[in-house]
């Protein structure tokens, strides 16, 4: 049995000794300030919102502990066979602005932080984007001519869109008779005309290689390519051609097929060119700056961030001044290599592949600097930051971490279980955003959270939402943005208008009044994580190739799992590293024991020079010897320097694994990061005898670990932490309870603790109070054991809300699902029902009430003898009733709420006039009734 006197003394001492700079506050953890609350995608669906609905939504957010919202005008309500909703004012119109001003005013009144999506829908663009301003694709045509002699030849017009075409170059090279060679492998990805992957992002390093070279396969050498652009007028070539047959390439650009997605009403149109400052500035001046000026000082004070959504516009591979940008970024002229962009092999396959790598990297640089960088610059003028989903999960032609470098809130996404995203690699994307926050020293790691496609109103908080959030908390998430919180005017009924995707989480869901308990759980973890510094042992440099996008933590590119953690870095931040006490360190203090490089033997010359510097100054670098670059920058002279630097760093490196000392540091190859750390005597930061995930943070003098079980069954595990000399404490984010851990042992630099996890359970284990390293916790258990002393049986009187077609009351002689009742109004009931029963009971010294099984959302609000015991939302549905339980005539009341699903199924097929519900979402024929209600057994337990 836990020593209650010891617990009381411990809490008193820690409260008296707490200092704000020494770690977290017990009271703040129990009741986090509103500033640590979650936020949401506040969906203005098809512009159909009202001032009344806006005020209600914001007041409800405030009441439930939200810290703010992202105002996101969008459509998509009618996708997947759903019905439309009335069309409201179009984004940016005077009527829309009036609603927007009202929202900002109300958010200011309530002290909520707003973000603003700078368009309707996503893929930044709109109805006024001209073909010139749109995203662009390369396009070309070919023809053959024969010399010698003067030629007047009309050149075929390449395939174009919207009647818009601009010439880049007309080129000629000697045609080869019967020339037959393998095409450039994956050319549509290598020339950035298409995304490489959608959500399940593949390894893009194969784009740095090609088919084996064959002698004589090249289409032309550089010296044989002739530029004829100045000899073409109105598409007609006039040229005094040398002898022989010539291939003529007419290369230009035209708008891509990309269009604005999921927008409201008439906000349709082309997508803005993401490589052009000129076109972004025009869009900003027309559509964004007026909105910011309209709210005056609230811009930067209430509206603090601007948003654009994820990249879903496909490939993009040209802009008006791209040739000049290429020269600026890569240092050489693009013109001689332009036939490669039409699929030709120039010089040889290696040169061609190197050029294409440089080309994609330049596209990435332009996107980063001229779109996201400019976006941030224009926002800063108003004292605002940006939070675009700029780094995937679609594998566009960019470096995800580089794009994130402009953000002041790193925004990613994760999904709840969904048929559309069935596997972890398709659901979880926060690790890259967290790494970006750590390497760029940005405090917030946000995520569009609980997205789904398919499910509607049948999410179980503890079974789908909690483990999904916990998974991403272990990846570094610290700010939830619910997806989605739809604004639904009263006239739209209940459950009201909804987007076709997302977990519905707003005042129209049946369990909204009980949702504060779950919100507080999330807020407690966010309070801890937002104030802390991530602890990781390894920094993984993920290369300079494009596309380059990190995925979920379990990808483990550095091979550190289980037991250690890591961050990703890109070339830009690699160049910012220094060495301090043998660790690679960023200027803001984030540091790592080991730097790991990719296993394909390729580095840019900049990266290799930096690694040479770091190792010389004492760093340990793990990875194979660099063999070459994949760039034409200063090529082939660059390869001589590569060899020199690599030989100094790795020596001969003739074995499959080994180590080489250079300067004060060393290189290691042929091992995993985990093996290197263990051989260096660095014990795992965390280990367990069951499958658990974790993240480690430091806050002042305190260290704390968030530990998550992703198992639907309860489990016990002996858990080890790389921590000693501090008293371990157990912080429960579900209840806010804090207590010392009294069964533990310290040995060999580790603290070992037996922990018990409820289904999908989690703990925060915190170390802050110094104790002798010889001290052991000798209690029998850290957890109470429970023994039943009374099963509450008899007739339960259950009250229903007659508004949804049920009888006012019903008697339940046994606890069964509402769906098994004969009354149609109960069988198809959705909402809250109140169970009442009077019972006698033994009164053990430490009594608990256990509700057993609660279906379907899994929320129950408990009152005993007039005392409000709060909301239970996850297993075990158990709560202390000490001081409230009596021997006779106990009055127990339990509010149980299910989802909208059963009432919607009951309304299926009925005309609207006979339905109790109203929504645009199609009630699908495969939807089935879900078990609902209190299923029990309800018991009184004694805790020991």
ChimeraX attribute file (.defattr): number of C-alpha atoms within 10 A of each C-alpha:
attribute: neighborCount
match mode: 1-to-1
recipient: residues
	/A:1	12
	/A:2	18
	/A:3	9
	/A:4	10
	/A:5	8
	/A:6	13
	/A:7	16
	/A:8	12
	/A:9	11
	/A:10	14
	/A:11	15
	/A:12	11
	/A:13	12
	/A:14	14
	/A:15	13
	/A:16	8
	/A:17	10
	/A:18	15
	/A:19	12
	/A:20	8
	/A:21	11
	/A:22	13
	/A:23	21
	/A:24	23
	/A:25	18
	/A:26	17
	/A:27	13
	/A:28	14
	/A:29	24
	/A:30	20
	/A:31	16
	/A:32	22
	/A:33	16
	/A:34	19
	/A:35	16
	/A:36	24
	/A:37	27
	/A:38	24
	/A:39	28
	/A:40	28
	/A:41	24
	/A:42	27
	/A:43	25
	/A:44	25
	/A:45	29
	/A:46	29
	/A:47	26
	/A:48	25
	/A:49	23
	/A:50	20
	/A:51	16
	/A:52	11
	/A:53	17
	/A:54	23
	/A:55	17
	/A:56	18
	/A:57	22
	/A:58	24
	/A:59	17
	/A:60	16
	/A:61	25
	/A:62	18
	/A:63	13
	/A:64	21
	/A:65	24
	/A:66	27
	/A:67	22
	/A:68	28
	/A:69	24
	/A:70	24
	/A:71	24
	/A:72	28
	/A:73	28
	/A:74	27
	/A:75	28
	/A:76	22
	/A:77	23
	/A:78	17
	/A:79	14
	/A:80	13
	/A:81	13
	/A:82	18
	/A:83	16
	/A:84	18
	/A:85	21
	/A:86	13
	/A:87	15
	/A:88	17
	/A:89	20
	/A:90	21
	/A:91	27
	/A:92	19
	/A:93	10
	/A:94	11
	/A:95	13
	/A:96	19
	/A:97	18
	/A:98	14
	/A:99	17
	/A:100	21
	/A:101	16
	/A:102	18
	/A:103	21
	/A:104	22
	/A:105	16
	/A:106	19
	/A:107	24
	/A:108	16
	/A:109	12
	/A:110	18
	/A:111	17
	/A:112	25
	/A:113	21
	/A:114	27
	/A:115	26
	/A:116	24
	/A:117	24
	/A:118	24
	/A:119	24
	/A:120	30
	/A:121	27
	/A:122	26
	/A:123	24
	/A:124	28
	/A:125	29
	/A:126	26
	/A:127	13
	/A:128	14
	/A:129	20
	/A:130	18
	/A:131	20
	/A:132	17
	/A:133	23
	/A:134	27
	/A:135	30
	/A:136	29
	/A:137	22
	/A:138	26
	/A:139	24
	/A:140	22
	/A:141	16
	/A:142	17
	/A:143	14
	/A:144	15
	/A:145	17
	/A:146	16
	/A:147	14
	/A:148	13
	/A:149	11
	/A:150	12
	/A:151	15
	/A:152	14
	/A:153	15
	/A:154	14
	/A:155	19
	/A:156	14
	/A:157	15
	/A:158	19
	/A:159	14
	/A:160	18
	/A:161	15
	/A:162	11
	/A:163	9
	/A:164	12
	/A:165	21
	/A:166	15
	/A:167	17
	/A:168	20
	/A:169	18
	/A:170	25
	/A:171	21
	/A:172	24
	/A:173	21
	/A:174	21
	/A:175	17
	/A:176	15
	/A:177	7
	/A:178	6
	/A:179	10
	/A:180	10
	/A:181	13
	/A:182	11
	/A:183	13
	/A:184	18
	/A:185	15
	/A:186	13
	/A:187	19
	/A:188	15
	/A:189	21
	/A:190	27
	/A:191	25
	/A:192	28
	/A:193	21
	/A:194	19
	/A:195	22
	/A:196	25
	/A:197	18
	/A:198	15
	/A:199	17
	/A:200	18
	/A:201	21
	/A:202	15
	/A:203	13
	/A:204	17
	/A:205	16
	/A:206	13
	/A:207	20
	/A:208	18
	/A:209	17
	/A:210	16
	/A:211	11
	/A:212	9
	/A:213	13
	/A:214	11
	/A:215	8
	/A:216	11
	/A:217	18
	/A:218	19
	/A:219	25
	/A:220	20
	/A:221	15
	/A:222	14
	/A:223	10
	/A:224	14
	/A:225	21
	/A:226	14
	/A:227	17
	/A:228	17
	/A:229	17
	/A:230	11
	/A:231	14
	/A:232	19
	/A:233	10
	/A:234	7
	/A:235	16
	/A:236	14
	/A:237	19
	/A:238	16
	/A:239	17
	/A:240	13
	/A:241	16
	/A:242	13
	/A:243	11
	/A:244	12
	/A:245	18
	/A:246	19
	/A:247	18
	/A:248	24
	/A:249	24
	/A:250	26
	/A:251	24
	/A:252	22
	/A:253	24
	/A:254	26
	/A:255	29
	/A:256	25
	/A:257	16
	/A:258	20
	/A:259	22
	/A:260	22
	/A:261	23
	/A:262	22
	/A:263	26
	/A:264	25
	/A:265	20
	/A:266	14
	/A:267	22
	/A:268	19
	/A:269	19
	/A:270	24
	/A:271	27
	/A:272	29
	/A:273	28
	/A:274	29
	/A:275	30
	/A:276	23
	/A:277	19
	/A:278	14
	/A:279	20
	/A:280	22
	/A:281	18
	/A:282	13
	/A:283	20
	/A:284	17
	/A:285	13
	/A:286	13
	/A:287	17
	/A:288	20
	/A:289	16
	/A:290	13
	/A:291	19
	/A:292	17
	/A:293	12
	/A:294	14
	/A:295	18
	/A:296	11
	/A:297	13
	/A:298	19
	/A:299	21
	/A:300	22
	/A:301	17
	/A:302	23
	/A:303	27
	/A:304	21
	/A:305	26
	/A:306	25
	/A:307	24
	/A:308	23
	/A:309	22
	/A:310	19
	/A:311	21
	/A:312	20
	/A:313	23
	/A:314	22
	/A:315	24
	/A:316	27
	/A:317	24
	/A:318	28
	/A:319	24
	/A:320	17
	/A:321	10
	/A:322	19
	/A:323	17
	/A:324	14
	/A:325	19
	/A:326	21
	/A:327	14
	/A:328	12
	/A:329	16
	/A:330	18
	/A:331	13
	/A:332	15
	/A:333	14
	/A:334	17
	/A:335	15
	/A:336	17
	/A:337	20
	/A:338	22
	/A:339	26
	/A:340	20
	/A:341	22
	/A:342	18
	/A:343	17
	/A:344	18
	/A:345	24
	/A:346	25
	/A:347	19
	/A:348	19
	/A:349	22
	/A:350	20
	/A:351	19
	/A:352	25
	/A:353	25
	/A:354	19
	/A:355	24
	/A:356	26
	/A:357	24
	/A:358	22
	/A:359	25
	/A:360	23
	/A:361	25
	/A:362	25
	/A:363	28
	/A:364	28
	/A:365	22
	/A:366	24
	/A:367	25
	/A:368	25
	/A:369	20
	/A:370	20
	/A:371	24
	/A:372	27
	/A:373	21
	/A:374	18
	/A:375	24
	/A:376	22
	/A:377	16
	/A:378	19
	/A:379	22
	/A:380	14
	/A:381	10
	/A:382	19
	/A:383	15
	/A:384	20
	/A:385	24
	/A:386	28
	/A:387	29
	/A:388	26
	/A:389	25
	/A:390	30
	/A:391	27
	/A:392	31
	/A:393	28
	/A:394	21
	/A:395	28
	/A:396	30
	/A:397	32
	/A:398	27
	/A:399	30
	/A:400	26
	/A:401	30
	/A:402	27
	/A:403	24
	/A:404	28
	/A:405	24
	/A:406	24
	/A:407	27
	/A:408	23
	/A:409	26
	/A:410	32
	/A:411	33
	/A:412	29
	/A:413	24
	/A:414	26
	/A:415	28
	/A:416	26
	/A:417	23
	/A:418	19
	/A:419	11
	/A:420	13
	/A:421	20
	/A:422	13
	/A:423	13
	/A:424	19
	/A:425	16
	/A:426	19
	/A:427	25
	/A:428	28
	/A:429	27
	/A:430	30
	/A:431	26
	/A:432	29
	/A:433	32
	/A:434	28
	/A:435	26
	/A:436	28
	/A:437	27
	/A:438	25
	/A:439	26
	/A:440	23
	/A:441	17
	/A:442	16
	/A:443	19
	/A:444	24
	/A:445	30
	/A:446	25
	/A:447	30
	/A:448	23
	/A:449	27
	/A:450	28
	/A:451	22
	/A:452	25
	/A:453	18
	/A:454	14
	/A:455	19
	/A:456	21
	/A:457	19
	/A:458	18
	/A:459	22
	/A:460	18
	/A:461	18
	/A:462	20
	/A:463	20
	/A:464	17
	/A:465	19
	/A:466	21
	/A:467	23
	/A:468	23
	/A:469	22
	/A:470	24
	/A:471	24
	/A:472	24
	/A:473	27
	/A:474	21
	/A:475	27
	/A:476	29
	/A:477	28
	/A:478	26
	/A:479	30
	/A:480	28
	/A:481	24
	/A:482	23
	/A:483	27
	/A:484	23
	/A:485	29
	/A:486	26
	/A:487	26
	/A:488	26
	/A:489	19
	/A:490	16
	/A:491	11
	/A:492	17
	/A:493	14
	/A:494	17
	/A:495	23
	/A:496	20
	/A:497	27
	/A:498	29
	/A:499	28
	/A:500	24
	/A:501	19
	/A:502	26
	/A:503	26
	/A:504	25
	/A:505	20
	/A:506	24
	/A:507	19
	/A:508	21
	/A:509	19
	/A:510	21
	/A:511	22
	/A:512	14
	/A:513	17
	/A:514	20
	/A:515	20
	/A:516	17
	/A:517	19
	/A:518	22
	/A:519	18
	/A:520	26
	/A:521	21
	/A:522	23
	/A:523	29
	/A:524	24
	/A:525	24
	/A:526	25
	/A:527	23
	/A:528	24
	/A:529	27
	/A:530	18
	/A:531	17
	/A:532	20
	/A:533	19
	/A:534	24
	/A:535	22
	/A:536	19
	/A:537	21
	/A:538	27
	/A:539	26
	/A:540	25
	/A:541	21
	/A:542	24
	/A:543	21
	/A:544	21
	/A:545	27
	/A:546	30
	/A:547	30
	/A:548	27
	/A:549	27
	/A:550	25
	/A:551	25
	/A:552	19
	/A:553	23
	/A:554	15
	/A:555	12
	/A:556	15
	/A:557	22
	/A:558	26
	/A:559	19
	/A:560	20
	/A:561	19
	/A:562	18
	/A:563	17
	/A:564	23
	/A:565	27
	/A:566	27
	/A:567	30
	/A:568	27
	/A:569	26
	/A:570	22
	/A:571	20
	/A:572	14
	/A:573	17
	/A:574	25
	/A:575	18
	/A:576	13
	/A:577	20
	/A:578	21
	/A:579	21
	/A:580	16
	/A:581	11
	/A:582	19
	/A:583	22
	/A:584	27
	/A:585	21
	/A:586	21
	/A:587	12
	/A:588	10
	/A:589	13
	/A:590	18
	/A:591	25
	/A:592	24
	/A:593	19
	/A:594	23
	/A:595	28
	/A:596	25
	/A:597	26
	/A:598	18
	/A:599	16
	/A:600	15
	/A:601	13
	/A:602	22
	/A:603	26
	/A:604	20
	/A:605	21
	/A:606	15
	/A:607	21
	/A:608	21
	/A:609	16
	/A:610	18
	/A:611	26
	/A:612	22
	/A:613	19
	/A:614	27
	/A:615	24
	/A:616	19
	/A:617	21
	/A:618	21
	/A:619	29
	/A:620	27
	/A:621	27
	/A:622	25
	/A:623	22
	/A:624	24
	/A:625	25
	/A:626	23
	/A:627	14
	/A:628	20
	/A:629	22
	/A:630	23
	/A:631	27
	/A:632	21
	/A:633	18
	/A:634	12
	/A:635	13
	/A:636	12
	/A:637	10
	/A:638	16
	/A:639	17
	/A:640	12
	/A:641	15
	/A:642	20
	/A:643	15
	/A:644	11
	/A:645	19
	/A:646	22
	/A:647	15
	/A:648	16
	/A:649	28
	/A:650	22
	/A:651	16
	/A:652	11
	/A:653	18
	/A:654	9
	/A:655	9
	/A:656	9
	/A:657	12
	/A:658	14
	/A:659	19
	/A:660	15
	/A:661	17
	/A:662	19
	/A:663	15
	/A:664	13
	/A:665	20
	/A:666	21
	/A:667	25
	/A:668	23
	/A:669	23
	/A:670	16
	/A:671	16
	/A:672	17
	/A:673	28
	/A:674	22
	/A:675	14
	/A:676	18
	/A:677	18
	/A:678	11
	/A:679	10
	/A:680	9
	/A:681	9
	/A:682	15
	/A:683	18
	/A:684	20
	/A:685	21
	/A:686	25
	/A:687	22
	/A:688	19
	/A:689	10
	/A:690	12
	/A:691	13
	/A:692	17
	/A:693	21
	/A:694	25
	/A:695	24
	/A:696	25
	/A:697	20
	/A:698	20
	/A:699	19
	/A:700	16
	/A:701	13
	/A:702	18
	/A:703	22
	/A:704	28
	/A:705	21
	/A:706	22
	/A:707	23
	/A:708	22
	/A:709	26
	/A:710	22
	/A:711	16
	/A:712	14
	/A:713	12
	/A:714	15
	/A:715	16
	/A:716	14
	/A:717	17
	/A:718	14
	/A:719	19
	/A:720	21
	/A:721	23
	/A:722	17
	/A:723	21
	/A:724	22
	/A:725	18
	/A:726	19
	/A:727	23
	/A:728	28
	/A:729	18
	/A:730	19
	/A:731	25
	/A:732	20
	/A:733	21
	/A:734	21
	/A:735	17
	/A:736	17
	/A:737	13
	/A:738	20
	/A:739	17
	/A:740	21
	/A:741	24
	/A:742	23
	/A:743	19
	/A:744	23
	/A:745	18
	/A:746	23
	/A:747	13
	/A:748	10
	/A:749	13
	/A:750	19
	/A:751	22
	/A:752	24
	/A:753	23
	/A:754	17
	/A:755	19
	/A:756	19
	/A:757	18
	/A:758	17
	/A:759	19
	/A:760	22
	/A:761	25
	/A:762	24
	/A:763	19
	/A:764	21
	/A:765	21
	/A:766	25
	/A:767	22
	/A:768	22
	/A:769	17
	/A:770	13
	/A:771	13
	/A:772	11
	/A:773	18
	/A:774	10
	/A:775	15
	/A:776	17
	/A:777	18
	/A:778	12
	/A:779	14
	/A:780	11
	/A:781	19
	/A:782	21
	/A:783	17
	/A:784	12
	/A:785	11
	/A:786	15
	/A:787	14
	/A:788	14
	/A:789	16
	/A:790	17
	/A:791	16
	/A:792	20
	/A:793	16
	/A:794	14
	/A:795	16
	/A:796	20
	/A:797	17
	/A:798	20
	/A:799	18
	/A:800	21
	/A:801	17
	/A:802	13
	/A:803	12
	/A:804	17
	/A:805	18
	/A:806	19
	/A:807	17
	/A:808	14
	/A:809	16
	/A:810	17
	/A:811	14
	/A:812	15
	/A:813	11
	/A:814	13
	/A:815	18
	/A:816	15
	/A:817	18
	/A:818	26
	/A:819	19
	/A:820	13
	/A:821	14
	/A:822	9
	/A:823	15
	/A:824	16
	/A:825	22
	/A:826	26
	/A:827	21
	/A:828	25
	/A:829	32
	/A:830	27
	/A:831	22
	/A:832	21
	/A:833	23
	/A:834	21
	/A:835	23
	/A:836	18
	/A:837	17
	/A:838	18
	/A:839	16
	/A:840	14
	/A:841	17
	/A:842	15
	/A:843	21
	/A:844	17
	/A:845	11
	/A:846	15
	/A:847	24
	/A:848	23
	/A:849	23
	/A:850	22
	/A:851	23
	/A:852	15
	/A:853	18
	/A:854	26
	/A:855	21
	/A:856	21
	/A:857	26
	/A:858	25
	/A:859	30
	/A:860	28
	/A:861	19
	/A:862	22
	/A:863	19
	/A:864	19
	/A:865	14
	/A:866	12
	/A:867	13
	/A:868	11
	/A:869	15
	/A:870	14
	/A:871	23
	/A:872	23
	/A:873	21
	/A:874	23
	/A:875	22
	/A:876	16
	/A:877	19
	/A:878	17
	/A:879	18
	/A:880	17
	/A:881	20
	/A:882	14
	/A:883	10
	/A:884	15
	/A:885	23
	/A:886	18
	/A:887	11
	/A:888	12
	/A:889	13
	/A:890	17
	/A:891	17
	/A:892	19
	/A:893	23
	/A:894	22
	/A:895	21
	/A:896	27
	/A:897	28
	/A:898	31
	/A:899	25
	/A:900	24
	/A:901	23
	/A:902	26
	/A:903	24
	/A:904	27
	/A:905	19
	/A:906	21
	/A:907	18
	/A:908	17
	/A:909	13
	/A:910	10
	/A:911	8
	/A:912	12
	/A:913	8
	/A:914	9
	/A:915	16
	/A:916	17
	/A:917	20
	/A:918	17
	/A:919	19
	/A:920	19
	/A:921	23
	/A:922	15
	/A:923	18
	/A:924	13
	/A:925	9
	/A:926	7
	/A:927	15
	/A:928	12
	/A:929	16
	/A:930	21
	/A:931	19
	/A:932	28
	/A:933	30
	/A:934	28
	/A:935	17
	/A:936	19
	/A:937	16
	/A:938	19
	/A:939	20
	/A:940	27
	/A:941	25
	/A:942	21
	/A:943	18
	/A:944	15
